[in-house]
């Protein structure tokens, strides 16, 4: 169904609903009968309830979609932290190899201290979120 057909259907439905609303007025009671008038009023009331429920469901969907986005962003951030931890651990291992070979420098010594501290702090942060 293309948009023009869909738009025509919506216009037609809206016109029908407006006619139904007119038929529920007291002056039309003799013409269509009170029971028919009540049935139309009931259907219109149900339609309004459906509209409200749809609105509630859309709001709930939007809320959960937002929660999903936040969860994904947090997951990506955790992965980045885990990657940094691994990089620092790799540098510490490399330093230990240089140290065993007697090739360490003073700069590498201080970098190793910094990398060790970074690993500890980031691991504590990750563990704190559990």
DSSP file (Angstrom, degrees, kcal/mol; ACC not computed):
  #  RESIDUE AA STRUCTURE BP1 BP2  ACC     N-H-->O    O-->H-N    N-H-->O    O-->H-N    TCO  KAPPA ALPHA  PHI   PSI    X-CA   Y-CA   Z-CA
    1    1 A X              0   0    0      0, 0.0     2,-0.1     0, 0.0     0, 0.0   0.000 360.0 360.0 360.0 126.1    0.0    0.0    0.0
    2    2 A X     >  -     0   0    0      1,-0.1     4,-2.3     4,-0.0     5,-0.2  -0.317 360.0-102.9 -82.7 171.6    1.5    3.3   -1.0
    3    3 A X  H  > S+     0   0    0      1,-0.2     4,-3.1     2,-0.2     5,-0.2   0.854 118.7  55.8 -64.2 -36.6    1.4    6.5    1.1
    4    4 A X  H  > S+     0   0    0      2,-0.2     4,-2.2     1,-0.2    -1,-0.2   0.927 110.6  44.9 -62.9 -43.7   -1.4    8.1   -0.9
    5    5 A X  H  > S+     0   0    0      2,-0.2     4,-2.3     1,-0.2    -2,-0.2   0.923 114.6  49.0 -64.5 -44.0   -3.7    5.1   -0.4
    6    6 A X  H  X S+     0   0    0     -4,-2.3     4,-2.3     1,-0.2    -2,-0.2   0.912 110.7  50.0 -61.5 -44.1   -2.8    5.0    3.3
    7    7 A X  H  X S+     0   0    0     -4,-3.1     4,-2.4     1,-0.2    -1,-0.2   0.888 110.2  50.8 -62.7 -39.6   -3.4    8.7    3.7
    8    8 A X  H  X S+     0   0    0     -4,-2.2     4,-2.5     2,-0.2    -1,-0.2   0.903 109.9  50.3 -64.9 -40.5   -6.9    8.3    2.0
    9    9 A X  H  X S+     0   0    0     -4,-2.3     4,-2.7     2,-0.2    -2,-0.2   0.913 110.8  48.7 -63.8 -42.4   -7.7    5.4    4.3
   10   10 A X  H  X S+     0   0    0     -4,-2.3     4,-2.6     2,-0.2    -2,-0.2   0.922 111.8  49.2 -63.3 -44.2   -6.8    7.5    7.3
   11   11 A X  H  X S+     0   0    0     -4,-2.4     4,-2.2     1,-0.2    -2,-0.2   0.918 112.4  48.6 -60.3 -43.0   -8.8   10.4    6.1
   12   12 A X  H  X S+     0   0    0     -4,-2.5     4,-2.4     2,-0.2    -2,-0.2   0.916 111.6  48.7 -64.1 -44.2  -11.8    8.1    5.5
   13   13 A X  H  X S+     0   0    0     -4,-2.7     4,-2.5     1,-0.2    -2,-0.2   0.913 110.5  51.0 -63.0 -42.9  -11.5    6.6    9.0
   14   14 A X  H  X S+     0   0    0     -4,-2.6     4,-2.2     1,-0.2    -1,-0.2   0.895 110.5  49.2 -62.5 -39.7  -11.3   10.0   10.6
   15   15 A X  H  X S+     0   0    0     -4,-2.2     4,-2.2     2,-0.2    -2,-0.2   0.914 111.1  50.0 -65.3 -42.2  -14.4   11.1    8.7
   16   16 A X  H  X S+     0   0    0     -4,-2.4     4,-2.4     1,-0.2    -2,-0.2   0.900 110.4  50.3 -61.7 -41.3  -16.2    7.9    9.8
   17   17 A X  H  X S+     0   0    0     -4,-2.5     4,-2.4     1,-0.2    -1,-0.2   0.910 109.2  50.9 -64.6 -41.6  -15.2    8.5   13.4
   18   18 A X  H  X S+     0   0    0     -4,-2.2     4,-1.9     2,-0.2    -1,-0.2   0.901 110.1  49.9 -63.1 -40.1  -16.4   12.1   13.3
   19   19 A X  H  X S+     0   0    0     -4,-2.2     4,-2.0     2,-0.2    -2,-0.2   0.903 109.8  51.5 -63.7 -40.3  -19.8   10.8   11.9
   20   20 A X  H  X S+     0   0    0     -4,-2.4     4,-1.0     1,-0.2    -2,-0.2   0.900 107.6  52.3 -63.4 -40.2  -20.0    8.3   14.7
   21   21 A X  H  < S+     0   0    0     -4,-2.4     3,-0.5     1,-0.2     4,-0.2   0.893 109.0  50.4 -62.2 -39.2  -19.3   11.0   17.3
   22   22 A X  H >< S+     0   0    0     -4,-1.9     3,-1.5     1,-0.2    -1,-0.2   0.887 106.0  56.0 -65.0 -38.4  -22.2   13.0   15.8
   23   23 A X  H 3< S+     0   0    0     -4,-2.0    -1,-0.2     1,-0.3    -2,-0.2   0.710  97.2  63.9 -69.2 -19.3  -24.5   10.0   16.0
   24   24 A X  T 3< S+     0   0    0     -4,-1.0    -1,-0.3    -3,-0.5    -2,-0.2   0.526  79.3 107.3 -82.6  -3.3  -23.9    9.7   19.7
   25   25 A X  S X  S-     0   0    0     -3,-1.5     3,-2.1    -4,-0.2     4,-0.2  -0.475  82.9-116.3 -73.8 146.5  -25.5   13.1   20.4
   26   26 A X  G >  S+     0   0    0      1,-0.3     3,-1.9     2,-0.2     4,-0.3   0.800 109.5  66.4 -54.9 -33.7  -28.9   13.0   22.0
   27   27 A X  G 3  S+     0   0    0      1,-0.3    -1,-0.3     2,-0.1     4,-0.2   0.683 100.6  51.2 -66.2 -14.9  -30.7   14.6   19.0
   28   28 A X  G <> S+     0   0    0     -3,-2.1     4,-2.1    -6,-0.2     5,-0.4   0.380  79.7 100.3 -99.5   4.0  -29.9   11.5   16.9
   29   29 A X  H <> S+     0   0    0     -3,-1.9     4,-2.0     1,-0.2     8,-0.2   0.896  83.9  45.0 -59.9 -44.4  -31.3    8.9   19.5
   30   30 A X  H  4 S+     0   0    0     -4,-0.3    -1,-0.2    -3,-0.2    -2,-0.1   0.842 111.9  54.0 -68.6 -32.2  -34.6    8.4   17.7
   31   31 A X  H  4 S+     0   0    0     -4,-0.2    -2,-0.2     1,-0.2    -1,-0.2   0.921 126.6  16.0 -71.4 -45.4  -33.0    8.1   14.3
   32   32 A X  H  < S-     0   0    0     -4,-2.1     4,-0.3    -9,-0.2    -2,-0.2   0.571 110.8-108.9-107.7 -10.4  -30.5    5.3   15.1
   33   33 A X     X  -     0   0    0     -4,-2.0     4,-2.1    -5,-0.4     5,-0.1   0.249  22.2 -99.2  91.2 142.5  -31.8    3.9   18.3
   34   34 A X  H  > S+     0   0    0      1,-0.2     4,-2.6     2,-0.2     5,-0.2   0.880 120.1  54.3 -64.5 -39.6  -30.4    4.2   21.8
   35   35 A X  H  > S+     0   0    0      1,-0.2     4,-2.2     2,-0.2    -1,-0.2   0.903 110.5  46.5 -64.5 -39.7  -28.7    0.8   21.8
   36   36 A X  H  > S+     0   0    0     -4,-0.3     4,-2.5     2,-0.2    -1,-0.2   0.894 111.0  53.1 -66.0 -38.6  -26.9    1.6   18.6
   37   37 A X  H  X S+     0   0    0     -4,-2.1     4,-2.3     1,-0.2    -2,-0.2   0.914 110.1  47.3 -62.2 -43.2  -25.9    5.0   20.0
   38   38 A X  H  X S+     0   0    0     -4,-2.6     4,-2.6     2,-0.2    -1,-0.2   0.886 110.6  52.5 -65.4 -39.4  -24.5    3.2   23.1
   39   39 A X  H  X S+     0   0    0     -4,-2.2     4,-2.4     2,-0.2    -2,-0.2   0.920 110.6  47.2 -62.9 -43.2  -22.6    0.7   20.9
   40   40 A X  H  X S+     0   0    0     -4,-2.5     4,-2.5     2,-0.2    -2,-0.2   0.927 112.1  49.9 -63.9 -44.5  -21.1    3.5   18.9
   41   41 A X  H  X S+     0   0    0     -4,-2.3     4,-2.3     1,-0.2    -2,-0.2   0.898 110.8  50.8 -61.1 -40.4  -20.1    5.4   22.1
   42   42 A X  H  X S+     0   0    0     -4,-2.6     4,-2.6     2,-0.2    -2,-0.2   0.928 110.2  48.5 -63.3 -45.5  -18.5    2.2   23.5
   43   43 A X  H  X S+     0   0    0     -4,-2.4     4,-2.2     1,-0.2    -2,-0.2   0.907 111.5  50.0 -62.1 -42.1  -16.5    1.6   20.3
   44   44 A X  H  X S+     0   0    0     -4,-2.5     4,-2.0     2,-0.2    -1,-0.2   0.895 110.4  50.4 -63.7 -39.4  -15.3    5.2   20.4
   45   45 A X  H  X S+     0   0    0     -4,-2.3     4,-2.2     2,-0.2    -2,-0.2   0.914 110.0  50.0 -64.7 -42.6  -14.3    4.9   24.0
   46   46 A X  H  X S+     0   0    0     -4,-2.6     4,-2.7     1,-0.2    -1,-0.2   0.895 108.0  54.2 -61.3 -40.0  -12.4    1.7   23.3
   47   47 A X  H  X S+     0   0    0     -4,-2.2     4,-2.3     1,-0.2    -1,-0.2   0.910 108.1  48.9 -61.3 -42.6  -10.6    3.5   20.4
   48   48 A X  H  X S+     0   0    0     -4,-2.0     4,-2.1     2,-0.2    -1,-0.2   0.897 111.0  50.5 -64.7 -39.9   -9.5    6.3   22.8
   49   49 A X  H  X S+     0   0    0     -4,-2.2     4,-2.6     2,-0.2    -2,-0.2   0.910 109.5  51.2 -63.1 -41.4   -8.2    3.7   25.3
   50   50 A X  H  X S+     0   0    0     -4,-2.7     4,-2.6     1,-0.2    -2,-0.2   0.911 108.3  51.4 -61.5 -42.6   -6.3    1.9   22.5
   51   51 A X  H  X S+     0   0    0     -4,-2.3     4,-2.2     1,-0.2    -1,-0.2   0.921 111.2  47.9 -59.9 -43.7   -4.7    5.2   21.5
   52   52 A X  H  X S+     0   0    0     -4,-2.1     4,-2.4     2,-0.2    -2,-0.2   0.905 111.7  49.4 -64.4 -42.2   -3.6    5.8   25.1
   53   53 A X  H  X S+     0   0    0     -4,-2.6     4,-2.7     2,-0.2    -2,-0.2   0.898 109.6  51.8 -65.2 -39.9   -2.2    2.3   25.4
   54   54 A X  H  X S+     0   0    0     -4,-2.6     4,-2.5     2,-0.2    -1,-0.2   0.918 109.4  50.3 -61.2 -43.0   -0.3    2.7   22.2
   55   55 A X  H  X S+     0   0    0     -4,-2.2     4,-2.2     2,-0.2    -2,-0.2   0.923 111.0  48.8 -61.0 -44.5    1.2    5.9   23.5
   56   56 A X  H  X S+     0   0    0     -4,-2.4     4,-2.4     1,-0.2    -2,-0.2   0.916 111.7  49.1 -61.2 -44.0    2.2    4.2   26.8
   57   57 A X  H  X S+     0   0    0     -4,-2.7     4,-2.7     1,-0.2    -1,-0.2   0.883 109.9  51.4 -65.1 -38.2    3.8    1.3   24.8
   58   58 A X  H  X S+     0   0    0     -4,-2.5     4,-2.5     2,-0.2    -1,-0.2   0.903 110.6  48.8 -64.4 -40.8    5.7    3.7   22.6
   59   59 A X  H  X S+     0   0    0     -4,-2.2     4,-2.2     2,-0.2    -2,-0.2   0.906 112.4  48.3 -64.6 -41.0    7.0    5.6   25.7
   60   60 A X  H  X S+     0   0    0     -4,-2.4     4,-2.7     2,-0.2     5,-0.2   0.912 111.0  50.8 -64.7 -42.5    8.0    2.2   27.2
   61   61 A X  H  X S+     0   0    0     -4,-2.7     4,-2.5     1,-0.2    -2,-0.2   0.930 110.6  49.0 -59.5 -45.6    9.7    1.2   24.0
   62   62 A X  H  X S+     0   0    0     -4,-2.5     4,-2.3     2,-0.2    -1,-0.2   0.890 110.5  51.5 -62.2 -39.4   11.6    4.5   23.9
   63   63 A X  H  X S+     0   0    0     -4,-2.2     4,-2.2     2,-0.2    -2,-0.2   0.951 113.1  43.5 -61.6 -49.8   12.7    4.0   27.5
   64   64 A X  H  X S+     0   0    0     -4,-2.7     4,-2.4     1,-0.2    -2,-0.2   0.842 110.9  55.3 -68.3 -32.2   14.0    0.5   26.9
   65   65 A X  H  X S+     0   0    0     -4,-2.5     4,-2.3    -5,-0.2    -1,-0.2   0.929 108.7  48.5 -63.0 -43.7   15.7    1.6   23.7
   66   66 A X  H  X S+     0   0    0     -4,-2.3     4,-2.3     1,-0.2    -2,-0.2   0.903 110.8  50.5 -61.1 -42.3   17.5    4.3   25.7
   67   67 A X  H  X S+     0   0    0     -4,-2.2     4,-2.6     1,-0.2    -1,-0.2   0.901 109.1  51.7 -62.7 -40.6   18.5    1.8   28.3
   68   68 A X  H  X S+     0   0    0     -4,-2.4     4,-2.6     2,-0.2    -2,-0.2   0.915 108.9  50.2 -62.2 -43.5   19.8   -0.5   25.6
   69   69 A X  H  X S+     0   0    0     -4,-2.3     4,-2.6     2,-0.2    -2,-0.2   0.925 111.5  48.2 -61.4 -45.0   21.9    2.3   24.1
   70   70 A X  H  X S+     0   0    0     -4,-2.3     4,-2.7     1,-0.2    -2,-0.2   0.918 111.6  50.3 -62.0 -43.2   23.4    3.1   27.5
   71   71 A X  H  X S+     0   0    0     -4,-2.6     4,-2.4     1,-0.2    -2,-0.2   0.909 111.3  48.4 -61.9 -41.9   24.2   -0.5   28.1
   72   72 A X  H  X S+     0   0    0     -4,-2.6     4,-2.6     2,-0.2    -2,-0.2   0.918 111.4  49.6 -64.4 -42.7   25.9   -0.8   24.8
   73   73 A X  H  X S+     0   0    0     -4,-2.6     4,-2.5     1,-0.2    -2,-0.2   0.908 112.0  48.5 -63.1 -41.1   27.9    2.3   25.4
   74   74 A X  H  X S+     0   0    0     -4,-2.7     4,-2.6     2,-0.2    -1,-0.2   0.897 110.7  51.1 -64.5 -39.7   29.0    1.0   28.8
   75   75 A X  H  X S+     0   0    0     -4,-2.4     4,-2.3     2,-0.2    -2,-0.2   0.919 111.1  47.4 -63.5 -43.6   29.9   -2.3   27.3
   76   76 A X  H  X S+     0   0    0     -4,-2.6     4,-2.1     2,-0.2    -2,-0.2   0.911 111.9  50.8 -63.7 -42.2   32.0   -0.6   24.6
   77   77 A X  H  X S+     0   0    0     -4,-2.5     4,-2.1     1,-0.2    -2,-0.2   0.912 109.9  49.9 -62.8 -42.2   33.7    1.6   27.3
   78   78 A X  H  X S+     0   0    0     -4,-2.6     4,-2.8     1,-0.2    -1,-0.2   0.902 108.6  53.0 -62.5 -40.9   34.5   -1.6   29.4
   79   79 A X  H  X S+     0   0    0     -4,-2.3     4,-2.3     1,-0.2    -1,-0.2   0.901 108.3  50.2 -61.5 -39.6   36.0   -3.2   26.4
   80   80 A X  H  X S+     0   0    0     -4,-2.1     4,-2.2     2,-0.2    -1,-0.2   0.907 110.8  48.9 -65.1 -40.7   38.2   -0.2   25.8
   81   81 A X  H  X S+     0   0    0     -4,-2.1     4,-2.5     2,-0.2    -2,-0.2   0.918 110.5  50.8 -63.7 -43.3   39.3   -0.3   29.5
   82   82 A X  H  X S+     0   0    0     -4,-2.8     4,-2.3     1,-0.2    -1,-0.2   0.888 109.3  51.8 -61.6 -38.8   40.0   -4.0   29.2
   83   83 A X  H  X S+     0   0    0     -4,-2.3     4,-2.4     2,-0.2    -1,-0.2   0.910 109.6  48.8 -63.5 -42.5   42.1   -3.3   26.1
   84   84 A X  H  X S+     0   0    0     -4,-2.2     4,-2.4     2,-0.2    -2,-0.2   0.907 109.8  52.5 -65.0 -41.1   44.2   -0.7   27.9
   85   85 A X  H  X S+     0   0    0     -4,-2.5     4,-2.5     1,-0.2    -1,-0.2   0.932 110.4  47.9 -58.6 -45.5   44.7   -3.1   30.8
   86   86 A X  H  X S+     0   0    0     -4,-2.3     4,-2.5     1,-0.2    -2,-0.2   0.904 109.8  52.2 -64.4 -40.9   46.0   -5.7   28.4
   87   87 A X  H  X S+     0   0    0     -4,-2.4     4,-1.9     1,-0.2    -1,-0.2   0.921 111.8  46.5 -60.0 -43.6   48.3   -3.2   26.7
   88   88 A X  H  X S+     0   0    0     -4,-2.4     4,-2.2     2,-0.2    -2,-0.2   0.893 111.2  51.6 -67.2 -39.2   49.8   -2.2   30.0
   89   89 A X  H  X S+     0   0    0     -4,-2.5     4,-2.5     1,-0.2    -1,-0.2   0.903 108.3  52.2 -62.6 -40.5   50.2   -5.8   31.0
   90   90 A X  H  X S+     0   0    0     -4,-2.5     4,-2.4     1,-0.2    -1,-0.2   0.901 109.4  49.5 -61.7 -40.6   52.0   -6.5   27.8
   91   91 A X  H  X S+     0   0    0     -4,-1.9     4,-2.4     2,-0.2    -1,-0.2   0.876 109.5  51.5 -66.4 -37.3   54.4   -3.6   28.5
   92   92 A X  H  X S+     0   0    0     -4,-2.2     4,-2.5     2,-0.2    -2,-0.2   0.923 110.9  48.3 -64.6 -43.6   55.1   -4.9   32.0
   93   93 A X  H  X S+     0   0    0     -4,-2.5     4,-2.1     1,-0.2    -2,-0.2   0.920 111.2  50.1 -61.1 -43.6   55.9   -8.3   30.5
   94   94 A X  H  X S+     0   0    0     -4,-2.4     4,-2.3     1,-0.2    -1,-0.2   0.904 110.0  50.7 -62.0 -41.1   58.2   -6.7   28.0
   95   95 A X  H  X S+     0   0    0     -4,-2.4     4,-2.8     1,-0.2    -1,-0.2   0.922 107.9  52.9 -61.1 -44.6   59.9   -4.8   30.7
   96   96 A X  H  X S+     0   0    0     -4,-2.5     4,-2.2     1,-0.2    -1,-0.2   0.880 108.7  50.0 -61.6 -37.1   60.4   -8.0   32.7
   97   97 A X  H  X S+     0   0    0     -4,-2.1     4,-1.8     2,-0.2    -1,-0.2   0.934 112.0  47.3 -64.8 -45.5   62.0   -9.6   29.7
   98   98 A X  H  X>S+     0   0    0     -4,-2.3     5,-3.0     1,-0.2     6,-0.6   0.890 110.9  52.7 -61.3 -39.0   64.4   -6.7   29.3
   99   99 A X  H ><5S+     0   0    0     -4,-2.8     3,-0.9     1,-0.2    -1,-0.2   0.920 108.3  49.5 -64.2 -43.4   65.2   -6.7   33.0
  100  100 A X  H 3<5S+     0   0    0     -4,-2.2    -1,-0.2     1,-0.3    -2,-0.2   0.845 112.9  48.0 -63.1 -33.6   66.1  -10.4   32.8
  101  101 A X  H 3<5S-     0   0    0     -4,-1.8    -1,-0.3    -5,-0.2    -2,-0.2   0.529 114.6-118.6 -84.7  -5.7   68.3   -9.7   29.8
  102  102 A X  T <<5S+     0   0    0     -3,-0.9    -3,-0.2    -4,-0.6    -2,-0.1   0.736  82.9 116.7  76.6  22.2   69.9   -6.8   31.6
  103  103 A X      < +     0   0    0     -5,-3.0    -4,-0.2    -6,-0.2    -5,-0.1   0.295  36.1 126.8-105.0   8.5   68.7   -4.3   28.9
  104  104 A X        -     0   0    0     -6,-0.6     2,-0.3    -5,-0.1    -9,-0.0  -0.328  42.0-156.7 -71.7 150.5   66.4   -2.2   31.1
  105  105 A X     >  -     0   0    0      1,-0.1     4,-2.0    -2,-0.0     5,-0.1  -0.727  31.4-107.6-116.1 170.6   66.8    1.5   31.2
  106  106 A X  H  > S+     0   0    0     -2,-0.3     4,-2.1     2,-0.2     5,-0.2   0.888 120.5  53.3 -65.0 -38.2   65.8    4.1   33.8
  107  107 A X  H  > S+     0   0    0      1,-0.2     4,-2.4     2,-0.2    -1,-0.2   0.931 109.0  48.2 -62.4 -45.3   63.0    5.3   31.6
  108  108 A X  H  > S+     0   0    0      1,-0.2     4,-2.4     2,-0.2    -1,-0.2   0.866 107.6  57.3 -63.4 -35.6   61.6    1.8   31.2
  109  109 A X  H  X S+     0   0    0     -4,-2.0     4,-1.7     2,-0.2    -1,-0.2   0.940 111.4  40.9 -60.0 -48.5   61.8    1.3   34.9
  110  110 A X  H  X S+     0   0    0     -4,-2.1     4,-2.3     1,-0.2    -2,-0.2   0.851 113.2  54.0 -71.4 -34.5   59.6    4.3   35.6
  111  111 A X  H  X S+     0   0    0     -4,-2.4     4,-3.0    -5,-0.2    -1,-0.2   0.893 106.8  53.2 -63.5 -38.4   57.3    3.4   32.7
  112  112 A X  H  X S+     0   0    0     -4,-2.4     4,-2.5     2,-0.2    -2,-0.2   0.904 107.8  49.8 -63.6 -41.7   56.9   -0.1   34.3
  113  113 A X  H  X S+     0   0    0     -4,-1.7     4,-2.2     2,-0.2    -1,-0.2   0.938 113.0  47.1 -61.2 -45.9   55.9    1.5   37.6
  114  114 A X  H  X S+     0   0    0     -4,-2.3     4,-2.6     1,-0.2    -2,-0.2   0.925 112.6  48.7 -62.3 -45.6   53.3    3.6   35.8
  115  115 A X  H  X S+     0   0    0     -4,-3.0     4,-2.4     1,-0.2    -1,-0.2   0.891 110.2  51.8 -63.0 -39.6   51.9    0.7   33.8
  116  116 A X  H  X S+     0   0    0     -4,-2.5     4,-2.1     2,-0.2    -1,-0.2   0.911 111.7  46.7 -63.1 -42.2   51.7   -1.5   36.9
  117  117 A X  H  X S+     0   0    0     -4,-2.2     4,-2.8     2,-0.2     5,-0.2   0.907 110.4  53.0 -66.4 -42.1   49.7    1.3   38.7
  118  118 A X  H  X S+     0   0    0     -4,-2.6     4,-2.7     1,-0.2     5,-0.3   0.926 109.3  49.3 -59.1 -45.6   47.4    1.8   35.6
  119  119 A X  H  X S+     0   0    0     -4,-2.4     4,-2.4     1,-0.2     5,-0.2   0.931 112.7  47.5 -59.3 -46.7   46.6   -1.9   35.6
  120  120 A X  H  X S+     0   0    0     -4,-2.1     4,-2.2     2,-0.2    -2,-0.2   0.936 114.2  45.6 -61.9 -47.4   45.8   -1.9   39.3
  121  121 A X  H  X S+     0   0    0     -4,-2.8     4,-2.2     1,-0.2    -2,-0.2   0.931 114.6  47.0 -64.1 -46.3   43.6    1.2   39.2
  122  122 A X  H  X S+     0   0    0     -4,-2.7     4,-2.3    -5,-0.2    -1,-0.2   0.883 111.6  50.9 -65.9 -37.5   41.7    0.1   36.1
  123  123 A X  H  X S+     0   0    0     -4,-2.4     4,-2.5    -5,-0.3    -1,-0.2   0.908 109.6  50.8 -65.4 -40.0   41.1   -3.4   37.4
  124  124 A X  H  X S+     0   0    0     -4,-2.2     4,-1.9    -5,-0.2    -2,-0.2   0.900 110.0  50.7 -63.0 -40.0   39.8   -1.9   40.7
  125  125 A X  H  X S+     0   0    0     -4,-2.2     4,-0.7     2,-0.2    -2,-0.2   0.919 111.5  47.0 -63.1 -43.7   37.4    0.3   38.7
  126  126 A X  H >< S+     0   0    0     -4,-2.3     3,-0.8     1,-0.2     4,-0.3   0.907 112.7  48.8 -65.1 -41.5   36.1   -2.6   36.7
  127  127 A X  H >< S+     0   0    0     -4,-2.5     3,-1.1     1,-0.2    -1,-0.2   0.831 104.3  61.0 -67.8 -31.1   35.6   -4.8   39.7
  128  128 A X  H 3< S+     0   0    0     -4,-1.9    -1,-0.2     1,-0.2    -2,-0.2   0.705  97.8  59.1 -68.1 -20.5   33.8   -1.9   41.5
  129  129 A X  T <<        0   0    0     -3,-0.8    -1,-0.2    -4,-0.7    -2,-0.2   0.561 360.0 360.0 -86.2  -9.3   31.1   -1.9   38.8
  130  130 A X    <         0   0    0     -3,-1.1    -1,-0.2    -4,-0.3    -2,-0.1   0.502 360.0 360.0 -68.3 360.0   30.0   -5.5   39.4
